[in-house]
Amino acid sequence: MKIYVGNLSFDVTEDELSAEFSNYGNVESVAIPSDRISGRPRGFAFVEMASKAEAEAAIAGLNGKSLRDRTIVVNESRPREGGGSYGNRRSGGYSGGYGSGGGRSEGGRQRRY
């Protein structure tokens, strides 16, 4: 089962997360996505646990816990909305938000936020 871990310090490592989650069961993988341009971590991670029971125990035990002076958010990972995976996006540049039409002309007017 895949778990989302948010509000991470940019200094947290995959090994550090694996050690925290291994207290609740077998950790199959840890992934900390990085920004494509800067290479800097994006402040969240995904941890995959061997079983649903272990994942639920980790969520209950770690959600709201302090890690490197940040209160982390831990919950079940949900599939991305909008279809496709992160790497399959083909749009170029800024899209103006999620499914908003990307700031393009809508009815002769541009949307402004």
Secondary structure, DSSP 8 states (H G I E B T S, - for coil): -EEEEES--TT--HHHHHHHHHTTS-EEEEE--B-TTT--B-S-EEEEESSHHHHHHHHHHHTT-EETTEE-EEEE----TTSS-GGG----S--SSTTS-TT--BTTB----
